[in-house]
Amino acid sequence: DAGVIQSPRHEVTEMGQEVTLRCKPISGHNSLFWYRQTMMRGLELLIYFNNNVPIDDSGMPEDRFSAKMPNASFSTLKIQPSEPRDSAVYFCASSHRPGGGTEAFFGQGTRLTVV
Amino acid sequence: AQSVAQPEDQVNVAEGNPLTVKCTYSVSGNPYLFWYVQYPNRGLQFLLKYITGDNLVKGSYGFEAEFNKSQTSFHLKKPSALVSDSALYFCAVRALGTGFQKLVFGTGTRLLVSP
């Protein structure tokens, strides 16, 4: 298995532009997570999907952020409009169960820079 | 709410020496505990986990961790460090409970192994 695949690996955009990050989870996994990593705040869970349905989006910072999972093999995280403070590394992770003792598998991340 | 503390920002150790990366947690009830490693420009990789049973857990790359309930700790250890172990290490905790329980990460500890 290729693992969790994220694209793009790097994104540089201007403030105010729309940014879309993409994720392909591991086949057979039915839970998907979006995390954001910054020096100041560490790793933060933004949103969690189970069976393609958003279960917990309490970590989404504001309405500029939205996430979708139209099918079991694809998810997007969109920021519109983007701001410099959104600069971070965004990770997608998947697991075959939503919680308990199940570990999540992470993609390599998308490094977003908003200038 | 659950939380994780990694008291050391950085740990330095010489190759061949034993290493310990510290982690303490706070959670209501019994925890699920995890260690992940992050190499530069990569996602987090799962190392090991504690769910129940034996307090000493063995994981990937020769790492192990000891669950100590009385001290609420889950320190990561390795008997003999390698230069290639140099990376960022994250401890994480998830509470037992019904419904979705978030995986909460510590701030990370950078391990530097010198030749």
Interface residues (C-beta under 8 A of the other chain):
Chain A: V4 G42 L43 L45 Y48 N50 I55 D56 F91 A93 P98 G99 G100 G101 E103 A104 F105 F106 G107 Q108 G109
Chain B: Y32 F34 Y36 N41 R42 G43 L44 Q45 F46 K49 I51 T52 F90 R94 L96 F100 Q101 K102 L103 F105 G106 T107 G108
